[in-house]
Amino acid sequence: MDQMRINGSKVSEIVEQYDTPLYVYNENKIREQYRELEDSLCSRYDDVQINYAVKSNFNPKIAEVLLDEGAGLDCASKAELELADSLTRMKSCILRLII
């Protein structure tokens, strides 16, 4: 019987290494989808800036990947702003605080 795989890795091996419950993200897929969104928007509009809503997923690694791709961070709480600040101290990035 074939084993389920995520990005080439056997799910059973991932579970053995990290235990459960867990979330598995595919960094390459996140980057690919961001680029597709950016290409689509930029082909239709000028001065496009995509901002990642930190509240949608507080995982700093996802935010780091999107920052690396050129996204800004949309922050709606003090905790989100603190996370954004910790990730962007040495980077130029748009931060938006909704009060």
Secondary structure, 3 states (H helix, E strand, C coil): CCCCEECCEEHHHHHHHHCCCCCCCCHHHHHHHHHHHHHHHHCCCCCCCCEEEHHHCCCHHHHHHHHHHCCEEEECCHHHHHHHHHHHCCCCCCEEECC
